[in-house]
Amino acid sequence: MSTHIPFHKVYTRQSKSPWVDRARAPCVTIPVVSNFLRRGEPVYAKRQALSKIKEFEELLISWLKREARRRRKARKTVKNLYEDLLPLGYSGSYDRVAAFVRKWREEQRLTASNQANP
């Protein structure tokens, strides 16, 4: 079983023979490196996975706006918001809800700072 090592991350310094430096990495041979250098870095297609949270975005955003107006101690946590989504048919994970909330809060923070500093 071989280990895949991205060559562009292994090679960090300039020298007269970059393929030799890259081949010194563990589990990498000179022919593999020469093929990589000849073909260039591979381009992979983006994943087109449908998110389970897409259909609940509008509802979650309305809840987040409502919670933002409440006092700090009266606000619901992300875990509580996730538990409120479960009876409505959300079958995704808590991590996706937490990531969405983080992203939404960061966007709100950026828009507020842009409005304050034109």
Contact map, one row per residue, 1 for C-alpha under 8 A:
1110000000000000000000000000000000000000000000000000000000000000000000000000000000000000000000000000000000000000000000
1111000000000000000000000010000000000000000000000000000000000000000000000000000000000000000000000000000000000000000000
1111100000000000000000000010000000000000000000000000000000000000000000000000000000000000000000000000000000000000000000
0111110000000000000000000010000000000000000000000000000000000000000000000000000000000000000000000000000000000000000000
0011111011000000000000000001000000000000000000000000000000000000000000000000000000000000000000000000000000000000000000
0001111111000000000000000000000000000000000000000000000000000000000000000000000000000000000000000000000000000000000000
0000111111100000000001000000000010000000000000000000000000000000000000000000000000000000000000000000000000000000000000
0000011111110000000000000000000000000000000000000000000000000000000000000000000000000000000000000000000000000000000000
0000111111110000000000000000000000000000000000000000000000000000000000000000000000000000000000000000000000000000000000
0000111111110000000001001000000000000000000000000000000000000000000000000000000000000000000000000000000000000000000000
0000001111111000010011000000000000000000000000000000000000000000000000000000000000000000000000000000000000000000000000
0000000111111100000000000000000000000000000000000000000000000000000000000000000000000000000000000000000000000000000000
0000000000111110000000000000000000000000000000000000000000000000000000000000000000000000000000000000000000000000000000
0000000000011111010000000000000000000000000000000000000000000000000000000000000000000000000000000000000000000000000000
0000000000001111110000000000000000000000000000000000000000000000000000000000000000000000000000000000000000000000000000
0000000000000111110000000000000000000000000000000000000000000000000000000000000000000000000000000000000000000000000000
0000000000000011111110000000000000000000000000000000000000000000000000000000000000000000000000000000000000000000000000
0000000000100111111111000000000000000000000000000000000000000000000000000000000000000000000000000000000000000000000000
0000000000000000111111100000010011001000000000000000000000000000000000000000000000000000000000000000000000000000000000
0000000000000000111111110000010000000000000000000000000000000000000000000000000000000000000000000000000000000000000000
0000000000100000111111111000000000000000000000000000000000000000000000000000000000000000000000000000000000000000000000
0000001001100000011111111001010010000000000000000000000000000000000000000000000000000000000000000000000000000000000000
0000000000000000001111111101110010000000000000000000000000000000000000000000000000000000000000000000000000000000000000
0000000000000000000111111101100000000000000000000000000000000000000000000000000000000000000000000000000000000000000000
0000000001000000000011111111000000000000000000000000000000000000000000000000000000000000000000000000000000000000000000
0000000000000000000000111111000000000000000000000000000000000000000000000000000000000000000000000000000000000000000000
0111000000000000000000001111100000000000000000000000000000000000000000000000000000000000000000000000000000000000000000
0000100000000000000001111111110110000000000000000000000000000000000000000000000000000000000000000000000000000000000000
0000000000000000000000110011111110000000000000000000000000000000000000000000000000000000000000000000000000000000000000
0000000000000000001101100001111111000000000000000000000000000000000000000000000000000000000000000000000000000000000000
0000000000000000000000000000111111100000000000000000000000000000000000000000000000000000000000000000000000000000000000
0000000000000000000000000001111111110000000000000000000000000000000000000000000000000000000000000000000000000000000000
0000001000000000001001100001111111111000000000000000000000000000000000000000000000000000000000000000000000000000000000
0000000000000000001000000000011111111100000000000000000000000000000000000000000000000000000000000000000000000000000000
0000000000000000000000000000001111111110000000000000000000000000000000000000000000000000000000000000000000000000000000
0000000000000000000000000000000111111111100000000000000000000000000000000000000000000000000000000000000000000000000000
0000000000000000001000000000000011111111100000000000000000000000000000000000000000000000000000000000000000000000000000
0000000000000000000000000000000001111111000000000000000000000000000000000000000000000000000000000000000000000000000000
0000000000000000000000000000000000111111110000000000000000000000000000000000000000000000000000000000000000000000000000
0000000000000000000000000000000000011111110000000000000000000000000000000000000000000000000000000000000000000000000000
0000000000000000000000000000000000011011111000000000000000000000000000000000000000000000000000000000000000000000000000
0000000000000000000000000000000000000011111100000000000000000000000000000000000000000000000000000000000000000000000000
0000000000000000000000000000000000000000111110000000000000000000000000000000000000000000000000000000000000000000000000
0000000000000000000000000000000000000000011111000000000000000000000000000000000000000000000000000000000000000000000000
0000000000000000000000000000000000000000001111100000000000000000000000000000000000000000000000000000000000000000000000
0000000000000000000000000000000000000000000111110000000000000000000000000000000000000000000000000000000000000000000000
0000000000000000000000000000000000000000000011111000000000000000000000000000000000000000000000000000000000000000000000
0000000000000000000000000000000000000000000001111100000000000000000000000000000000000000000000000000000000000000000000
0000000000000000000000000000000000000000000000111110000000000000000000000000000000000000000000000000000000000000000000
0000000000000000000000000000000000000000000000011111010000000000000000000000000000000000000000000000000000000000000000
0000000000000000000000000000000000000000000000001111110000000000000000000000000000000000000000000000000000000000000000
0000000000000000000000000000000000000000000000000111111100000000000000000000000000000000011100000000000000000000000000
0000000000000000000000000000000000000000000000000011111110000000000000000000000000000000010100011000000000000000000000
0000000000000000000000000000000000000000000000000111111110000000000000000000000000000000000000000000000000000000000000
0000000000000000000000000000000000000000000000000001111111000000000000000000000000000000000000000000000000000000000000
0000000000000000000000000000000000000000000000000001111111110000000000000000000000000000010000000000000000000000000000
0000000000000000000000000000000000000000000000000000111111111000000000000000000000000000000000000000000000000000000000
0000000000000000000000000000000000000000000000000000001111111100000000000000000000000000000000000000000000000000000000
0000000000000000000000000000000000000000000000000000000111111110000000000000000000000000000000000000000000000000000000
0000000000000000000000000000000000000000000000000000000111111111000000000000000010000000000000000000000000000000000000
0000000000000000000000000000000000000000000000000000000011111111100000000000000000000000000000000000000000000000000000
0000000000000000000000000000000000000000000000000000000001111111110000000000000000000000000000000000000000000000000000
0000000000000000000000000000000000000000000000000000000000111111111000000000000010000000000000000000000000000000000000
0000000000000000000000000000000000000000000000000000000000011111111100000000000000000000000000000000100000000000000000
0000000000000000000000000000000000000000000000000000000000001111111110000000000000000000000000000000000000000000000000
0000000000000000000000000000000000000000000000000000000000000111111111000000000000000000000000000000000000000000000000
0000000000000000000000000000000000000000000000000000000000000011111111000011000000000000000000000000000000000000000000
0000000000000000000000000000000000000000000000000000000000000001111111100010000000000000000000000000000000000000000000
0000000000000000000000000000000000000000000000000000000000000000111111100000000000000000000000000000000000000000000000
0000000000000000000000000000000000000000000000000000000000000000011111110110000000000000000000000000000000000000000000
0000000000000000000000000000000000000000000000000000000000000000000111111110000000000000000000000000000000000000000000
0000000000000000000000000000000000000000000000000000000000000000000001111110000000000000000000000000000000000000000000
0000000000000000000000000000000000000000000000000000000000000000000000111110000000000000000000000000000000000000000000
0000000000000000000000000000000000000000000000000000000000000000000001111111000000000000000000000000000000000000000000
0000000000000000000000000000000000000000000000000000000000000000001101111111100000000000000000000000000000000000000000
0000000000000000000000000000000000000000000000000000000000000000001000000111111110000000000000000000000000000000000000
0000000000000000000000000000000000000000000000000000000000000000000000000011111110000000000000000000000000000000000000
0000000000000000000000000000000000000000000000000000000000000000000000000001111111000000000000001100100000000000000000
0000000000000000000000000000000000000000000000000000000000000000000000000001111111100000000001000000000000000000000000
0000000000000000000000000000000000000000000000000000000000000000000000000001111111110000000000000000000000000000000000
0000000000000000000000000000000000000000000000000000000000010010000000000001111111111000000000000000000000000000000000
0000000000000000000000000000000000000000000000000000000000000000000000000000011111111100000001001000000000000000000000
0000000000000000000000000000000000000000000000000000000000000000000000000000001111111110000000000000000000000000000000
0000000000000000000000000000000000000000000000000000000000000000000000000000000111111111000000000000000000000000000000
0000000000000000000000000000000000000000000000000000000000000000000000000000000011111111110000000000000000000000000000
0000000000000000000000000000000000000000000000000000000000000000000000000000000001111111111000000000000000000000000000
0000000000000000000000000000000000000000000000000000000000000000000000000000000000111111110000000000000000000000000000
0000000000000000000000000000000000000000000000000000000000000000000000000000000000011111110000000000000000000000000000
0000000000000000000000000000000000000000000000000000000000000000000000000000000000001111111000000000000000000000000000
0000000000000000000000000000000000000000000000000001100100000000000000000000000000001111111100000000000000000000000000
0000000000000000000000000000000000000000000000000001000000000000000000000000000000000100111110000000000000000000000000
0000000000000000000000000000000000000000000000000001100000000000000000000000000000000000011111010000000000000000000000
0000000000000000000000000000000000000000000000000000000000000000000000000000000000000000001111111000000000000000000000
0000000000000000000000000000000000000000000000000000000000000000000000000000001001000000000111111100000000000000000000
0000000000000000000000000000000000000000000000000000000000000000000000000000000000000000000011111110000000000000000000
0000000000000000000000000000000000000000000000000000100000000000000000000000000000000000000111111111000000000000000000
0000000000000000000000000000000000000000000000000000100000000000000000000000010001000000000011111111100000000000000000
0000000000000000000000000000000000000000000000000000000000000000000000000000010000000000000001111111110000000000000000
0000000000000000000000000000000000000000000000000000000000000000000000000000000000000000000000111111111000000000000000
0000000000000000000000000000000000000000000000000000000000000000000000000000000000000000000000011111111100000000000000
0000000000000000000000000000000000000000000000000000000000000001000000000000010000000000000000001111111110000000000000
0000000000000000000000000000000000000000000000000000000000000000000000000000000000000000000000000111111111000000000000
0000000000000000000000000000000000000000000000000000000000000000000000000000000000000000000000000011111111100000000000
0000000000000000000000000000000000000000000000000000000000000000000000000000000000000000000000000001111111110000000000
0000000000000000000000000000000000000000000000000000000000000000000000000000000000000000000000000000111111111000000000
0000000000000000000000000000000000000000000000000000000000000000000000000000000000000000000000000000011111111100000000
0000000000000000000000000000000000000000000000000000000000000000000000000000000000000000000000000000001111111110000000
0000000000000000000000000000000000000000000000000000000000000000000000000000000000000000000000000000000111111111000000
0000000000000000000000000000000000000000000000000000000000000000000000000000000000000000000000000000000011111111100000
0000000000000000000000000000000000000000000000000000000000000000000000000000000000000000000000000000000001111111110000
0000000000000000000000000000000000000000000000000000000000000000000000000000000000000000000000000000000000111111111000
0000000000000000000000000000000000000000000000000000000000000000000000000000000000000000000000000000000000011111111100
0000000000000000000000000000000000000000000000000000000000000000000000000000000000000000000000000000000000001111111110
0000000000000000000000000000000000000000000000000000000000000000000000000000000000000000000000000000000000000111111111
0000000000000000000000000000000000000000000000000000000000000000000000000000000000000000000000000000000000000011111111
0000000000000000000000000000000000000000000000000000000000000000000000000000000000000000000000000000000000000001111111
0000000000000000000000000000000000000000000000000000000000000000000000000000000000000000000000000000000000000000111111
0000000000000000000000000000000000000000000000000000000000000000000000000000000000000000000000000000000000000000011111
